[in-house]
Amino acid sequence: MRNVVKEHGAEALIGLLVVLIAVWFGWYAFQRTGGGRVPNAIQVNALFPNASGISPGTDVRVAGIKIGQVAAVKLDPKTFQAEVALAIDPASKLPDDSSAAITSEGILGGTYMNIIPGGSSTPFKNGDEILDTQGSVDLMSMVGQFINKSGGDSAKPASPAPSAGAAPAAP
């Protein structure tokens, strides 16, 4: 037994060192990112009819600038809508009548929560709810509707053909 430790001691120390560095790196990353939370964030809730593409950690933006992230997404058992909890930076001082929309960065881009500031002078407080919301748009169904409608006649309906034997109207 003593011989095995003597022969493989260096390998064991290197393995232990690698594990300790990995644990330290994980702890450091967790501390730097706030553990996935926005420090001292204001918790704001919103109900959406469709929250496709949104999950915890999704960006919350105003004018393209990140001000927070989605904290949680769950189904509201009463309304059967998606209840989304947002963690917003209190320094943003968003008006409490702001609206929220789930937006796409483009055809191939990801989704994010876009906040459109309202005109109120009162900022959001912890536990407030965004009343004006717009859910995500299902891009595939829109493409399907476009394809299905593209084959139809888009011209004006044709006037009925004159029946056989009918005299043309005089000018």
TORPA-742901 format. One line per 4 residues: number of its first residue (from 1); for each residue x, y, z of C-alpha. Coordinates in steps of 0.05 Angstrom, whole numbers. Last residue first. Example, Ala and Ser with C-alpha at 12.3 -4.5 7.8 and 13.67 -1.06 7.14 Angstrom:
<kedos>
2> 273/-21/143 ~ 246/-90/156
</kedos>
This chain:
<kedos>
171> -1473/1048/-1488 ~ -1521/992/-1506 ~ -1521/930/-1462 ~ -1500/865/-1496
167> -1557/821/-1516 ~ -1566/757/-1477 ~ -1567/693/-1517 ~ -1517/657/-1474
163> -1510/687/-1405 ~ -1463/744/-1393 ~ -1404/724/-1350 ~ -1408/745/-1277
159> -1358/798/-1257 ~ -1292/770/-1235 ~ -1273/778/-1162 ~ -1218/829/-1154
155> -1148/801/-1156 ~ -1114/765/-1097 ~ -1135/696/-1119 ~ -1109/644/-1071
151> -1041/610/-1070 ~ -1008/661/-1023 ~ -1059/649/-968 ~ -1030/582/-946
147> -958/605/-950 ~ -972/668/-910 ~ -1012/630/-858 ~ -955/580/-851
143> -903/635/-843 ~ -946/667/-789 ~ -954/599/-755 ~ -879/589/-756
139> -865/658/-726 ~ -909/647/-665 ~ -912/718/-637 ~ -893/727/-564
135> -942/756/-515 ~ -961/829/-509 ~ -970/859/-440 ~ -1006/920/-410
131> -1019/905/-337 ~ -948/902/-310 ~ -954/881/-237 ~ -922/910/-175
127> -889/864/-123 ~ -829/909/-108 ~ -843/979/-130 ~ -845/1006/-200
123> -832/1081/-209 ~ -884/1135/-199 ~ -879/1194/-248 ~ -924/1159/-298
119> -912/1166/-373 ~ -900/1094/-392 ~ -834/1059/-409 ~ -836/1004/-462
115> -804/941/-432 ~ -778/890/-481 ~ -770/818/-455 ~ -722/778/-498
111> -723/727/-553 ~ -665/696/-591 ~ -643/712/-661 ~ -654/673/-725
107> -711/714/-753 ~ -694/775/-713 ~ -680/796/-641 ~ -749/771/-622
103> -796/807/-575 ~ -838/789/-514 ~ -874/853/-497 ~ -881/893/-433
99> -918/957/-417 ~ -899/1013/-369 ~ -951/1044/-322 ~ -907/1037/-260
95> -854/1081/-290 ~ -784/1050/-294 ~ -734/1075/-243 ~ -674/1042/-280
91> -633/1045/-216 ~ -679/992/-185 ~ -651/939/-232 ~ -709/894/-253
87> -721/821/-233 ~ -781/799/-274 ~ -832/746/-254 ~ -872/718/-312
83> -941/687/-303 ~ -959/650/-366 ~ -1034/648/-376 ~ -1083/594/-354
79> -1125/647/-320 ~ -1136/614/-252 ~ -1078/564/-252 ~ -1026/616/-271
75> -972/577/-308 ~ -901/591/-287 ~ -841/631/-309 ~ -787/655/-261
71> -732/708/-253 ~ -733/739/-322 ~ -675/788/-326 ~ -656/859/-312
67> -639/926/-342 ~ -607/904/-408 ~ -604/960/-458 ~ -641/953/-525
63> -687/1012/-513 ~ -709/980/-447 ~ -688/908/-438 ~ -704/846/-396
59> -657/790/-414 ~ -677/716/-407 ~ -648/684/-344 ~ -709/644/-327
55> -745/624/-391 ~ -778/661/-449 ~ -781/631/-519 ~ -855/622/-519
51> -891/664/-467 ~ -961/665/-497 ~ -1022/696/-464 ~ -976/736/-419
47> -986/756/-346 ~ -935/803/-313 ~ -899/806/-246 ~ -847/856/-220
43> -792/839/-169 ~ -746/898/-158 ~ -673/876/-157 ~ -626/887/-99
39> -572/848/-137 ~ -597/820/-204 ~ -599/745/-196 ~ -563/690/-234
35> -517/675/-176 ~ -496/747/-172 ~ -456/740/-236 ~ -388/752/-204
31> -403/709/-142 ~ -427/649/-182 ~ -367/655/-229 ~ -319/657/-170
27> -352/596/-136 ~ -348/556/-201 ~ -276/576/-212 ~ -258/557/-140
23> -291/489/-149 ~ -254/477/-214 ~ -187/499/-183 ~ -198/451/-124
19> -213/393/-172 ~ -151/407/-214 ~ -107/411/-150 ~ -136/345/-125
15> -119/312/-192 ~ -49/341/-190 ~ -40/315/-119 ~ -65/246/-137
11> -18/242/-197 ~ 41/262/-154 ~ 24/210/-102 ~ 19/153/-153
7> 85/116/-140 ~ 92/133/-66 ~ 18/120/-53 ~ 24/52/-88
3> 87/33/-50 ~ 56/47/17 ~ 0/0/0
</kedos>
